[in-house]
């Protein structure tokens, strides 16, 4: 790990998150990493650290305020209890924190599952701040991005065997974003929901995850 937990202000309240910084000057760019429904678990912290090793300042805000779980029922309860407005304000505070940590220009946002849907919502709600968005199999029934406000290009990563976010979702997103004048690129892998998470051997697919990571790095390098 190359990071640490920090506290930062978000809409007048204290929030926490995992901040990973590159050694040396880095590339001057900032990234927000948004969690799955399990919470700010070590896997999400490791993703932020991987970005830091590539030169980015990366911050993963803790949307569950310290709660973590491996129980799908508890994760589902936290997922459905999401306060969307508060989460958006936490993410906005995280963006401001990246600025305070030296990030320049527009920042990137990437998320998984719950976080993937929130990443797209963030890109729409903070269009002046977000330069690129990556959605890994994003889903939340109450989170509805305002596509007409979207200015950042979006990269979508999906699994062909995903029972929660089936391939038709990628087609629907493509149609919605394109109709609103946005840019959407997506890739389907022969994999399950959560295939990027190496801590879940029941769904992890290393070859597909490695290829997706390559695409993500190229996407951010091109657009930030």
Residue frames relative to the residue before (quaternion, step in Angstrom):
aa qw qx qy qz dx dy dz
X 1.0000 0.0000 0.0000 0.0000 0.00 0.00 0.00
X 0.1706 -0.7883 0.5855 0.0813 3.56 -1.03 0.80
X 0.6825 0.4825 -0.2760 0.4747 3.58 1.21 0.33
X 0.2374 -0.7476 0.6018 0.1503 3.51 -1.37 -0.20
X 0.5352 -0.5824 0.4959 0.3584 3.53 -1.30 0.33
X 0.0459 -0.7897 0.6117 -0.0002 3.54 -1.01 0.90
X 0.3403 -0.6737 0.6014 0.2619 3.55 -1.36 0.18
X 0.0339 0.7842 -0.6190 0.0272 3.56 -1.08 0.73
X 0.5104 -0.6577 0.4677 0.2970 3.55 -1.24 0.49
X 0.0303 0.7783 -0.6256 0.0436 3.55 -1.01 0.88
X 0.8388 -0.1406 0.0404 0.5245 3.56 -0.44 1.28
X 0.7438 -0.4317 0.2177 0.4615 3.54 0.92 0.95
X 0.6797 0.4210 -0.2888 0.5266 3.57 1.29 0.09
X 0.4721 -0.6529 0.5052 0.3092 3.54 -1.23 0.42
X 0.0521 -0.7635 0.6435 0.0155 3.52 -0.98 0.95
X 0.2827 -0.7429 0.5775 0.1862 3.53 -1.27 0.25
X 0.0615 0.7919 -0.6065 0.0359 3.54 -1.25 0.35
X 0.4786 -0.6395 0.5176 0.3066 3.52 -1.34 0.19
X 0.1182 -0.8045 0.5818 0.0173 3.56 -0.59 1.21
X 0.0477 -0.7838 0.6192 -0.0024 3.55 -0.84 1.06
X 0.1108 -0.8074 0.5792 0.0184 3.56 -0.76 1.09
X 0.4869 -0.6519 0.4857 0.3194 3.58 -1.08 0.62
X 0.4999 -0.5853 0.5219 0.3675 3.53 -1.25 0.34
X 0.7918 0.2401 -0.1914 0.5280 3.56 -0.93 0.83
X 0.8041 -0.3307 0.2165 0.4441 3.53 -1.27 -0.42
X 0.2924 -0.7585 0.5323 0.2362 3.61 1.05 -0.62
X 0.6176 -0.5573 0.3991 0.3856 3.56 -1.24 -0.39
X 0.5538 -0.6531 0.3714 0.3590 3.57 1.28 0.12
X 0.6233 0.5596 -0.3275 0.4372 3.57 1.28 -0.06
X 0.2628 -0.7752 0.5591 0.1319 3.55 -1.19 0.66
X 0.1062 -0.7887 0.6045 0.0369 3.56 -1.17 0.70
X 0.2401 -0.7138 0.6400 0.1523 3.53 -1.19 0.75
X 0.1204 -0.7768 0.6163 0.0473 3.60 -0.92 0.97
X 0.1420 -0.8281 0.5413 0.0314 3.58 -0.61 1.17
X 0.5301 -0.7156 0.3978 0.2206 3.49 -0.88 1.15
X 0.4937 -0.5536 0.5654 0.3605 3.49 -1.47 0.11
X 0.7121 -0.4648 0.2992 0.4328 3.57 -1.27 -0.04
X 0.5281 0.6440 -0.4064 0.3757 3.61 1.24 -0.14
X 0.5741 -0.5664 0.3963 0.4388 3.60 1.19 -0.46
X 0.6625 -0.4685 0.3845 0.4402 3.55 -1.31 -0.21
X 0.0425 0.8398 -0.5315 0.1021 3.52 0.54 1.29
X 0.7171 -0.4588 0.2926 0.4355 3.63 -1.22 0.29
X 0.5839 0.5801 -0.3844 0.4181 3.63 1.04 -0.60
X 0.6801 0.4708 -0.2925 0.4799 3.61 0.90 -0.90
X 0.6183 0.5271 -0.3403 0.4734 3.57 1.02 -0.73
X 0.6529 0.5170 -0.3144 0.4557 3.58 0.99 -0.82
X 0.6094 0.5341 -0.3569 0.4648 3.61 1.05 -0.69
X 0.6426 0.5072 -0.3213 0.4760 3.59 0.95 -0.85
X 0.6587 0.5085 -0.3079 0.4612 3.58 0.96 -0.84
X 0.6158 0.5404 -0.3413 0.4608 3.59 1.06 -0.71
X 0.6404 0.5065 -0.3205 0.4803 3.57 1.01 -0.77
X 0.6345 0.5305 -0.3360 0.4507 3.59 0.97 -0.82
X 0.6560 0.5047 -0.3184 0.4622 3.58 0.99 -0.75
X 0.6651 0.4560 -0.2975 0.5111 3.57 1.28 -0.29
X 0.6903 -0.5265 0.2612 0.4220 3.58 1.27 0.26
X 0.5949 0.5855 -0.3600 0.4166 3.61 1.25 -0.11
X 0.3529 -0.6220 0.6352 0.2918 3.51 -1.36 0.36
X 0.0297 -0.8325 0.5515 -0.0434 3.60 -0.50 1.17
X 0.0530 -0.7944 0.6050 -0.0064 3.56 -0.96 0.93
X 0.1291 -0.7725 0.6203 0.0427 3.55 -0.86 1.07
X 0.2381 -0.7912 0.5437 0.1472 3.63 -0.25 1.18
X 0.4072 -0.7073 0.5282 0.2343 3.56 -1.11 0.75
X 0.1892 -0.8341 0.5114 0.0835 3.57 -0.03 1.30
X 0.6980 0.4350 -0.2725 0.4994 3.61 1.19 -0.37
X 0.4185 -0.7499 0.4434 0.2569 3.61 1.25 0.30
X 0.8122 -0.2965 0.1205 0.4877 3.55 0.74 1.10
X 0.5836 0.5751 -0.3873 0.4227 3.59 1.19 -0.28
X 0.0233 0.7583 -0.6511 0.0225 3.54 -1.11 0.84
X 0.0133 0.8109 -0.5848 0.0175 3.56 -1.09 0.58
X 0.2447 -0.7229 0.6189 0.1855 3.52 -1.35 0.38
X 0.5470 0.6130 -0.3780 0.4268 3.56 1.35 0.04
X 0.4235 -0.7312 0.4653 0.2635 3.64 -0.51 1.08
X 0.6335 0.5325 -0.3471 0.4411 3.62 1.01 -0.69
X 0.6661 0.4758 -0.2993 0.4903 3.58 0.96 -0.84
X 0.6309 0.5273 -0.3318 0.4625 3.58 1.01 -0.79
X 0.6444 0.5203 -0.3147 0.4638 3.58 1.00 -0.82
X 0.6347 0.5250 -0.3338 0.4584 3.59 1.00 -0.78
X 0.6617 0.4899 -0.3028 0.4801 3.60 0.94 -0.87
X 0.6192 0.5637 -0.3175 0.4450 3.57 1.04 -0.86
X 0.7348 0.4259 -0.2406 0.4699 3.58 0.79 -1.01
X 0.6682 0.4884 -0.2969 0.4762 3.59 1.21 -0.44
X 0.3262 0.7784 -0.4881 0.2225 3.60 1.26 0.09
X 0.2425 -0.7173 0.6376 0.1419 3.55 -0.99 0.95
X 0.3057 -0.8101 0.4686 0.1754 3.56 -0.05 1.30
X 0.6604 0.5131 -0.3172 0.4471 3.57 0.89 -0.90
X 0.6672 0.4892 -0.3039 0.4724 3.59 0.93 -0.86
X 0.6365 0.5289 -0.3317 0.4529 3.58 0.97 -0.81
X 0.6503 0.5140 -0.3200 0.4588 3.57 0.95 -0.86
X 0.6535 0.5003 -0.3135 0.4737 3.58 1.01 -0.77
X 0.6115 0.5321 -0.3490 0.4703 3.60 1.07 -0.69
X 0.6675 0.4939 -0.3003 0.4694 3.56 0.93 -0.90
X 0.6279 0.5252 -0.3349 0.4667 3.59 1.03 -0.76
X 0.6413 0.5078 -0.3156 0.4810 3.57 1.05 -0.74
X 0.6275 0.5284 -0.3309 0.4664 3.57 1.10 -0.69
X 0.6127 0.5359 -0.3428 0.4689 3.59 1.06 -0.72
X 0.6531 0.5049 -0.3091 0.4722 3.58 0.95 -0.89
X 0.6340 0.5328 -0.3239 0.4576 3.58 1.06 -0.74
X 0.6037 0.5384 -0.3529 0.4703 3.59 1.05 -0.69
X 0.6266 0.5276 -0.3320 0.4677 3.57 1.01 -0.81
X 0.6739 0.4955 -0.2924 0.4634 3.58 0.91 -0.92
X 0.6800 0.4697 -0.2771 0.4900 3.57 1.20 -0.54
X 0.6859 -0.5393 0.2636 0.4114 3.57 1.26 0.26
X 0.4517 0.6805 -0.4692 0.3358 3.62 1.22 0.06
X 0.1451 -0.7980 0.5823 0.0557 3.56 -0.95 0.90
X 0.7583 0.3386 -0.2653 0.4899 3.55 -1.23 0.45
X 0.7018 -0.4136 0.3351 0.4734 3.55 -1.26 -0.27
X 0.3634 -0.7361 0.5346 0.2009 3.56 -1.13 0.69
X 0.4142 -0.6757 0.5458 0.2720 3.53 -1.34 0.27
X 0.1348 -0.7701 0.6160 0.0963 3.54 -1.25 0.44
X 0.0214 0.7925 -0.6072 0.0538 3.56 -0.93 0.94
X 0.0657 0.8108 -0.5793 0.0515 3.57 -1.01 0.77
X 0.3536 -0.7283 0.5632 0.1651 3.49 -1.36 0.45
X 0.8364 0.0390 -0.0576 0.5438 3.59 -0.92 0.95
X 0.8006 0.1230 -0.0135 0.5863 3.62 -0.43 -1.19
X 0.7032 0.4828 -0.2629 0.4510 3.56 0.86 -1.01
X 0.6021 0.5620 -0.3598 0.4384 3.57 1.12 -0.55
X 0.6573 0.4862 -0.3016 0.4906 3.56 1.02 -0.82
X 0.6595 0.4996 -0.3029 0.4729 3.57 1.01 -0.82
X 0.5843 0.5674 -0.3774 0.4407 3.61 1.09 -0.60
X 0.6783 0.4682 -0.2960 0.4828 3.60 0.91 -0.86
X 0.6150 0.5365 -0.3372 0.4693 3.59 1.03 -0.76
X 0.6541 0.5198 -0.2995 0.4606 3.58 0.97 -0.91
X 0.6535 0.5223 -0.3158 0.4477 3.57 0.94 -0.89
X 0.6717 0.4735 -0.2931 0.4887 3.59 1.09 -0.65
X 0.7161 0.4662 -0.2542 0.4530 3.58 0.91 -0.93
X 0.7726 0.2346 -0.1260 0.5763 3.59 1.22 -0.47
X 0.0308 0.8663 -0.4977 0.0300 3.54 0.95 0.93
X 0.6541 0.5265 -0.3227 0.4368 3.59 1.05 -0.69
X 0.7090 0.4565 -0.2433 0.4794 3.59 1.24 -0.41
X 0.7439 0.4397 -0.2086 0.4579 3.58 1.04 -0.82
X 0.1977 -0.8154 0.5392 0.0735 3.55 -0.76 1.11
X 0.7939 0.0049 0.0073 0.6079 3.60 1.21 -0.36
X 0.1296 -0.8011 0.5841 0.0172 3.57 -1.06 0.84
X 0.0840 -0.7768 0.6228 0.0411 3.57 -0.99 0.89
X 0.1226 -0.7892 0.6016 0.0130 3.53 -0.84 1.10
X 0.1139 -0.7585 0.6401 0.0452 3.57 -0.64 1.18
X 0.8287 -0.2818 0.1428 0.4620 3.56 -0.54 1.31
X 0.0960 0.8565 -0.4975 0.0983 3.56 0.87 1.07
X 0.1124 0.7855 -0.6022 0.0881 3.53 -1.08 0.81
X 0.3312 0.6713 -0.6430 0.1620 3.52 -1.21 0.79
X 0.4263 -0.7590 0.4243 0.2495 3.60 -0.52 1.11
X 0.7280 0.4273 -0.2445 0.4771 3.61 1.15 -0.47
X 0.6247 0.5306 -0.3387 0.4621 3.60 1.25 -0.08
X 0.0191 0.8264 -0.5555 0.0901 3.57 -0.37 1.29
X 0.2679 -0.7837 0.5371 0.1599 3.63 -0.19 1.21
X 0.3843 -0.7003 0.5563 0.2290 3.56 -1.14 0.74
X 0.2591 -0.8393 0.4546 0.1471 3.55 0.25 1.32
X 0.6103 0.5748 -0.3640 0.4059 3.62 1.02 -0.62
X 0.6717 0.4813 -0.2950 0.4797 3.59 1.20 -0.41
X 0.5219 0.6779 -0.3950 0.3348 3.58 1.25 -0.32
X 0.0430 -0.7888 0.6129 0.0196 3.57 -0.94 0.94
X 0.6379 0.5349 -0.3295 0.4453 3.60 1.16 -0.49
X 0.4833 -0.6223 0.5147 0.3380 3.60 -1.09 0.57
X 0.2367 -0.7711 0.5807 0.1103 3.56 -1.14 0.72
X 0.1558 -0.7440 0.6439 0.0875 3.54 -1.06 0.88
X 0.1247 -0.8013 0.5833 0.0472 3.58 -0.77 1.06
X 0.1119 -0.7722 0.6247 0.0312 3.57 -0.97 0.96
X 0.0415 0.8251 -0.5545 0.1000 3.58 -0.65 1.16
X 0.3589 -0.7100 0.5639 0.2217 3.53 -1.31 0.42
X 0.4950 -0.6807 0.4564 0.2885 3.57 -0.90 0.91
X 0.7393 0.3881 -0.2173 0.5056 3.59 1.14 -0.59
X 0.3724 0.7480 -0.4713 0.2824 3.58 1.27 0.33
X 0.2791 -0.7901 0.5185 0.1706 3.63 -0.53 1.09
X 0.6762 0.4947 -0.2821 0.4673 3.59 1.22 -0.42
X 0.7749 0.1296 -0.0503 0.6166 3.56 1.08 -0.81
X 0.0830 -0.8438 0.5293 0.0318 3.60 0.39 1.22
X 0.7270 -0.4634 0.2848 0.4191 3.61 -1.24 0.37
X 0.5884 0.5862 -0.3870 0.4004 3.62 1.05 -0.59
X 0.5736 0.5904 -0.3845 0.4179 3.61 1.14 -0.54
X 0.6262 0.5299 -0.3369 0.4621 3.57 1.01 -0.77
X 0.6574 0.5026 -0.3081 0.4693 3.59 0.97 -0.84
X 0.6519 0.5121 -0.3133 0.4633 3.57 1.00 -0.81
X 0.6445 0.5056 -0.3200 0.4760 3.58 1.01 -0.79
X 0.6166 0.5469 -0.3372 0.4550 3.55 0.98 -0.85
X 0.6824 0.4874 -0.2890 0.4618 3.58 0.86 -0.96
X 0.6882 0.4948 -0.2920 0.4429 3.60 0.87 -0.94
X 0.6965 0.4659 -0.2817 0.4674 3.58 0.85 -0.93
X 0.6530 0.5100 -0.3159 0.4623 3.57 0.96 -0.83
X 0.6472 0.5240 -0.3174 0.4538 3.58 0.99 -0.82
X 0.6917 0.4549 -0.2695 0.4918 3.57 1.15 -0.62
X 0.5960 -0.6037 0.3485 0.3986 3.57 1.29 0.07
X 0.5361 0.6509 -0.3880 0.3719 3.58 1.27 0.21
X 0.4558 -0.6611 0.5315 0.2695 3.53 -1.39 0.05
X 0.0576 0.8025 -0.5871 0.0890 3.57 -0.73 1.10
X 0.0407 -0.7607 0.6477 -0.0168 3.53 -0.88 1.11
X 0.0395 0.8240 -0.5649 0.0209 3.61 -0.85 0.80
X 0.1734 -0.7670 0.6134 0.0732 3.50 -1.30 0.58
X 0.2201 -0.7629 0.5999 0.0982 3.54 -1.02 0.93
X 0.1299 -0.7927 0.5937 0.0482 3.56 -0.90 0.97
X 0.4898 -0.6351 0.4959 0.3328 3.60 -1.11 0.55
X 0.4490 0.6755 -0.4239 0.4030 3.55 0.48 1.27
X 0.5382 -0.6271 0.4801 0.2942 3.52 -1.41 0.23
X 0.6732 -0.4321 0.3927 0.4537 3.55 -1.35 0.02
X 0.8112 0.2448 -0.1941 0.4944 3.58 -0.91 0.93
X 0.3410 0.8016 -0.4568 0.1803 3.58 1.24 0.18
X 0.6060 0.5653 -0.3614 0.4274 3.62 1.21 -0.29
X 0.6333 0.5759 -0.3178 0.4077 3.60 1.19 -0.48
X 0.2578 -0.8176 0.4987 0.1283 3.58 -0.20 1.30
X 0.6061 0.5549 -0.3687 0.4345 3.62 1.21 -0.19
X 0.6893 0.3988 -0.2742 0.5390 3.60 1.30 0.00
X 0.2017 -0.8420 0.4884 0.1086 3.60 0.26 1.28
X 0.5881 0.5962 -0.3733 0.3992 3.60 1.16 -0.44
X 0.7879 0.2452 -0.1496 0.5447 3.61 1.20 -0.39
X 0.5214 0.6712 -0.4114 0.3293 3.60 1.16 -0.46
X 0.0515 -0.7742 0.6308 -0.0045 3.55 -1.01 0.94
X 0.3141 -0.8183 0.4460 0.1814 3.57 0.00 1.31
X 0.6654 0.5086 -0.3253 0.4390 3.60 0.80 -0.91
X 0.6868 0.4714 -0.2778 0.4785 3.56 0.91 -0.93
X 0.6399 0.5244 -0.3234 0.4593 3.59 1.01 -0.80
X 0.6500 0.5129 -0.3198 0.4605 3.58 0.96 -0.83
X 0.6631 0.4903 -0.3123 0.4716 3.58 0.96 -0.82
X 0.6365 0.5216 -0.3307 0.4621 3.59 1.00 -0.78
X 0.6346 0.5289 -0.3271 0.4589 3.59 0.98 -0.81
X 0.6219 0.5337 -0.3313 0.4676 3.58 1.01 -0.80
X 0.6659 0.4982 -0.3005 0.4670 3.58 0.93 -0.87
X 0.6386 0.5352 -0.3221 0.4494 3.58 0.98 -0.85
X 0.6696 0.4970 -0.3058 0.4595 3.58 0.85 -0.95
X 0.6599 0.5019 -0.3097 0.4655 3.58 0.95 -0.81
X 0.6409 0.5415 -0.3112 0.4463 3.56 1.03 -0.84
X 0.6926 0.4520 -0.2847 0.4847 3.58 0.86 -0.92
X 0.6319 0.5343 -0.3436 0.4440 3.60 0.96 -0.77
X 0.6791 0.4968 -0.2833 0.4602 3.57 1.03 -0.77
X 0.8149 0.3530 -0.1290 0.4413 3.57 0.87 -0.98
X 0.6908 0.4291 -0.2988 0.4994 3.62 1.19 -0.13
